[in-house]
Amino acid sequence: MLAKLMSLFLLGLIRVLTGAQARWYGCPPKAEQRIYFANHQSHADLVMIWAALPLELRSITRPIAAKDYWTQTPFKQWITTAVFNAVYVERERKGDEDPLQPLADALTSGDSLIIFPEGTRGNAEEPQPFRAGLYNLALRFPDAVLVPAWINNVQRVMPKGEVVPVPILCSVTFGAPMQVEPGEECRAFLDRARDAVVALRDV
């Protein structure tokens, strides 16, 4: 009950601060297994793209969250688990552990995912080169629909290093699904996926 109330509160707050506009440019919202991949410039990205999804998709879609940041306090850990149902990922690889395993487990159970292939937040207008995780997940789960997304202006709501949000109109634009082409190498796919995200900036 408390998680549901917090969810409603956050949705209201996000809409007041950002407008939380969702623009389905290349595909309609659909209850199918998807991997949404987007640019990453703020910790608020996770919240923004979650809020942009309609309720029926939000309930089956899990954002990934950096474990070292989102478990720093009991409140952060509670909100990412109870409200967002996030999948924790390690930003630093530990021994022989597969960093993609938590994501693979979520996909195996039928969940959709929101991922940020840059791996860390950037400060430039252009996204950093995408890391191989998106490619590897696409190969392992070929039936998951890959949907690019561009998150606009959210870095101005919660700039890196700031703790007080500023009201700024924001939007999330979802593009046309894509897939790994037969024989396509990792870097070629990742560059194409990054280009698909950047192209949504001017839509």
QUIURPE-V75074 format. One record per residue. RES is the residue in three letters. PHI is phi in degrees with one decimal (999 if undefined). OMEGA is omega in whole degrees, 0 to 359 (* if undefined). Layout:
RES/PHI/OMEGA
RES/PHI/OMEGA
This chain:
MET/999/180
LEU/-63.1/179
ALA/-63.1/180
LYS/-65.1/178
LEU/-63.9/178
MET/-64.5/177
SER/-60.1/179
LEU/-65.3/178
PHE/-62.8/181
LEU/-64.5/178
LEU/-59.7/178
GLY/-64.0/180
LEU/-63.4/181
ILE/-63.9/180
ARG/-68.3/177
VAL/-68.4/184
LEU/-76.0/191
THR/-125.8/188
GLY/83.7/176
ALA/44.8/181
GLN/-79.1/174
ALA/-104.7/180
ARG/-119.8/181
TRP/-91.6/188
TYR/-85.8/187
GLY/-107.9/179
CYS/-161.6/177
PRO/-83.3/172
PRO/-64.2/185
LYS/-148.2/181
ALA/-81.9/174
GLU/-131.7/181
GLN/-71.3/183
ARG/-132.2/167
ILE/-117.7/175
TYR/-83.5/178
PHE/-127.9/191
ALA/-140.6/172
ASN/-68.5/189
HIS/-142.4/180
GLN/-130.2/184
SER/-158.2/172
HIS/-63.4/179
ALA/-74.1/179
ASP/-56.6/180
LEU/-55.5/183
VAL/-70.7/184
MET/-64.7/183
ILE/-71.2/175
TRP/-61.1/182
ALA/-70.6/182
ALA/-74.7/180
LEU/-77.0/174
PRO/-65.6/186
LEU/-53.5/184
GLU/-66.3/176
LEU/-89.8/181
ARG/-60.9/184
SER/-73.1/181
ILE/-115.5/184
THR/-117.3/184
ARG/-114.3/175
PRO/-77.7/173
ILE/-86.7/183
ALA/-140.3/179
ALA/-65.9/187
LYS/-61.4/184
ASP/-65.0/180
TYR/-85.5/189
TRP/-82.6/173
THR/-116.1/181
GLN/-64.6/180
THR/-131.8/177
PRO/-57.3/180
PHE/-67.5/178
LYS/-59.7/181
GLN/-66.4/179
TRP/-64.6/185
ILE/-68.6/180
THR/-75.9/180
THR/-89.8/186
ALA/-78.5/184
VAL/-96.2/184
PHE/-89.9/184
ASN/52.3/187
ALA/-72.0/172
VAL/-102.7/180
TYR/-77.6/175
VAL/-127.8/176
GLU/-87.8/178
ARG/-79.0/177
GLU/-113.8/181
ARG/-68.4/181
LYS/-114.5/177
GLY/58.8/183
ASP/-93.8/182
GLU/-64.3/176
ASP/-85.7/183
PRO/-64.6/180
LEU/-87.7/186
GLN/-60.3/178
PRO/-60.0/179
LEU/-71.0/178
ALA/-62.6/179
ASP/-62.7/180
ALA/-65.0/179
LEU/-67.5/178
THR/-61.3/180
SER/-80.9/176
GLY/99.8/180
ASP/-73.8/166
SER/-93.4/183
LEU/-130.4/167
ILE/-114.7/181
ILE/-126.5/180
PHE/-123.4/190
PRO/-65.8/176
GLU/-66.2/178
GLY/87.6/178
THR/-151.8/182
ARG/-70.8/177
GLY/-107.8/178
ASN/-110.7/182
ALA/-85.4/179
GLU/-68.9/180
GLU/-90.2/176
PRO/-62.6/174
GLN/-71.7/177
PRO/-55.5/180
PHE/-74.8/176
ARG/-87.9/191
ALA/-72.6/185
GLY/-56.6/181
LEU/-60.7/179
TYR/-62.3/182
ASN/-65.3/177
LEU/-66.1/180
ALA/-63.1/178
LEU/-70.9/183
ARG/-74.8/182
PHE/-130.2/186
PRO/-65.1/180
ASP/-85.0/177
ALA/-75.3/182
VAL/-81.1/182
LEU/-91.7/184
VAL/-121.5/177
PRO/-73.1/178
ALA/-146.7/176
TRP/-115.9/177
ILE/-95.9/187
ASN/-106.1/170
ASN/78.5/186
VAL/-65.8/178
GLN/-65.2/178
ARG/-84.0/175
VAL/-72.9/181
MET/-135.3/181
PRO/-61.7/180
LYS/-58.3/179
GLY/93.0/180
GLU/-97.2/180
VAL/-121.0/181
VAL/-107.7/181
PRO/-71.1/179
VAL/-118.7/180
PRO/-63.5/179
ILE/-144.4/178
LEU/-68.0/183
CYS/-126.7/177
SER/-151.3/171
VAL/-124.3/179
THR/-105.5/180
PHE/-99.8/185
GLY/-101.8/181
ALA/-72.4/178
PRO/-59.4/177
MET/-138.9/180
GLN/-150.7/175
VAL/-74.6/179
GLU/-77.9/179
PRO/-53.5/178
GLY/78.0/182
GLU/-71.4/181
GLU/-79.6/187
CYS/-56.5/186
ARG/-65.4/179
ALA/-63.6/179
PHE/-65.9/183
LEU/-63.5/177
ASP/-66.1/179
ARG/-67.6/178
ALA/-65.1/178
ARG/-63.6/178
ASP/-61.5/180
ALA/-65.4/177
VAL/-68.8/182
VAL/-62.4/181
ALA/-61.0/181
LEU/-76.5/182
ARG/-61.3/186
ASP/-103.2/180
VAL/-75.9/*
